Amino acid sequence: MLSRVVEDHLDEFLRTAREQHGGFPAFIEKTFRAYLNCGRPERGCIRVHCDSCGHDDVVAFSCKRRGVCPSCNARTMADGAAHLVDHVLPRVPLRQWVVSFPFDLNGMLAFQPELLVAVERIVVDALRRWLEERAGGGKAGGVFIRHRFGGAVNINMHSHLLILDGVYREDAGGKHTFTRTAAPTTTDLLALAGAIHRRVVTLLRRRGLLKRTDDEGSNDEMQLDALGACTRVAMAPGQRERSGPALSVVHEDEVERPRGGCTARVEGFDVYASDAIDGEDRETLERVARYLLL
């Protein structure tokens, strides 16, 4: 269905964008065009032959583009999660964290990548400091993943982190030992959310942006291109209509959504910490990693 919709309306969509907003960046059109060729043997394929049984088969080329193609998105998600579990994440307890920002800050974060990176650094640094101070030293670590959308495919900038539930310490002989920290409480998360809020407000003041946290002002002050106009529409609040289950190439049992844990909110800054994940349970850990990489 998605392929048919794109094929039927892409040319008109691009033409309208050129006429009204000067067009999209080149990579947008290239991504859609590549998606329309994805998995179609007539657009490119290889023949696979088995010398043992003599069977031949055809494998169509994939577009390998993220953001539009559900099939390539799912493949990238699965490959990335497998890499994290097999080669990156140690066999120690981990915890998923989610940090989201006030709605009226989404406009600036969506339009200003340098500001977004600076805010994300504040989030990572706050969690790292909290873990290391809680453990009385050592080094914390984990994986950070940016999410740009919410459940209604609306612009919703938020951060997902899969962090070791403790710290590593190095002794004089160079040996690293893992020390687990106590589970966070709601009081801890309130302090974390407050610290992130204060540091982000300080950053906005320093850059002269605090007065533009209002959503309409921040967006209307800038000349929007086609991509910016789409972003503004995606940021608008609205109601989501659901007529039936969404179709997906990813089965529900292949991902692991957050369960349990606790959350806290300070001035629109939300901090969530899941229950701990057993580092020896690699199957569950891979499902969690898939959720982060969706």
Residue pairs with C-beta under 8 A, 6 or more apart in sequence:
1 247
2 70
3 35
3 36
6 32
6 35
6 36
6 68
7 36
10 32
10 33
10 36
14 23
14 24
14 29
17 23
17 24
17 226
18 226
20 226
20 229
21 224
21 225
21 226
21 228
21 229
22 225
22 226
23 225
23 226
24 225
24 226
24 227
25 227
28 227
31 63
31 65
31 67
31 68
32 68
34 63
34 64
34 65
34 69
35 63
35 65
35 68
35 69
37 43
37 44
37 61
37 63
38 60
38 61
38 62
38 63
38 65
38 69
38 71
38 72
39 60
39 61
39 62
39 71
40 60
41 58
41 60
43 60
43 61
44 60
44 61
45 58
45 59
45 60
45 61
46 58
46 59
46 61
47 56
47 57
47 58
48 56
48 57
48 58
48 59
49 55
49 56
50 56
62 69
62 71
62 72
62 75
63 69
63 72
64 72
65 72
66 72
66 73
66 76
67 73
70 248
70 249
71 249
73 294
74 249
74 250
76 293
77 250
77 290
77 293
77 294
78 254
78 290
80 289
80 293
81 286
81 287
81 289
81 290
81 292
81 293
82 286
84 143
84 162
84 286
84 289
85 282
85 285
85 286
85 289
88 143
89 143
89 162
89 279
89 285
89 289
90 164
90 178
90 279
91 279
91 280
91 282
92 164
92 165
92 166
92 178
92 180
92 279
93 164
93 165
93 166
93 180
93 276
93 277
93 278
93 279
94 142
94 162
94 163
94 164
94 165
94 276
94 277
94 279
94 285
95 162
95 163
95 165
95 261
95 273
95 274
95 275
95 276
95 277
96 160
96 161
96 162
96 163
96 258
96 261
96 273
96 274
96 277
96 288
96 292
97 127
97 159
97 160
97 161
97 162
97 163
97 271
97 272
97 273
97 274
98 158
98 159
98 160
98 161
98 258
98 270
98 271
98 272
99 123
99 158
99 159
99 161
99 196
99 269
99 270
99 271
99 272
100 156
100 157
100 158
100 159
100 269
100 270
101 109
101 119
101 157
101 158
101 200
101 268
101 269
102 213
102 267
102 268
102 269
103 215
103 237
103 268
104 213
104 214
104 215
104 218
104 268
105 157
105 200
105 213
105 268
106 155
106 156
106 157
106 215
106 235
107 215
107 218
107 219
107 232
107 235
108 115
108 209
108 212
108 213
108 218
109 115
109 116
109 119
109 157
110 116
110 148
110 155
110 157
110 231
110 235
111 218
111 219
111 222
111 228
111 231
115 203
115 207
115 209
116 146
116 157
118 203
119 200
119 203
120 144
120 146
120 159
122 196
122 199
122 200
122 203
123 159
123 161
123 196
124 144
124 159
124 161
126 192
126 195
126 196
126 199
127 140
127 142
127 161
127 163
127 192
128 140
130 188
130 192
130 195
131 140
131 163
131 164
131 166
131 167
131 181
132 138
132 139
132 140
132 167
134 181
134 182
135 166
135 167
135 179
135 181
137 167
137 169
138 166
138 167
138 168
138 169
138 179
139 167
139 168
139 169
139 170
140 163
140 164
140 166
140 167
141 163
141 164
141 168
142 161
142 162
142 163
142 164
143 161
143 162
143 163
143 289
143 292
144 159
144 160
144 161
145 159
145 160
145 161
145 162
145 292
145 293
146 157
146 159
146 160
147 156
147 157
147 158
147 159
147 160
148 155
148 156
148 157
149 155
149 156
149 234
150 156
151 240
152 238
152 240
153 234
154 234
154 235
154 236
154 238
155 231
155 234
155 235
160 292
162 288
162 289
162 292
164 178
165 180
165 181
165 183
165 276
165 277
166 178
166 179
166 180
166 181
167 178
167 179
167 181
168 176
168 177
168 178
168 179
169 176
169 177
169 179
170 176
170 177
171 177
183 273
183 276
184 192
184 262
184 273
185 262
186 262
186 263
186 264
189 262
189 263
189 264
189 271
189 272
189 273
190 264
190 266
192 264
192 271
193 264
193 265
193 266
193 269
193 270
193 271
194 266
196 266
196 269
196 271
197 266
197 267
197 268
197 269
200 269
201 210
204 210
204 213
211 217
212 218
212 221
215 235
219 228
219 232
219 235
222 228
224 231
224 232
250 290
250 294
254 287
254 290
255 287
255 290
255 291
255 294
256 284
256 287
256 288
256 290
256 291
257 291
258 272
258 274
258 291
259 274
259 275
260 274
260 275
261 272
261 273
261 274
261 275
262 272
262 273
263 270
263 271
263 272
263 273
264 270
264 271
265 271
277 284
277 285
277 288
278 284
278 285
279 285
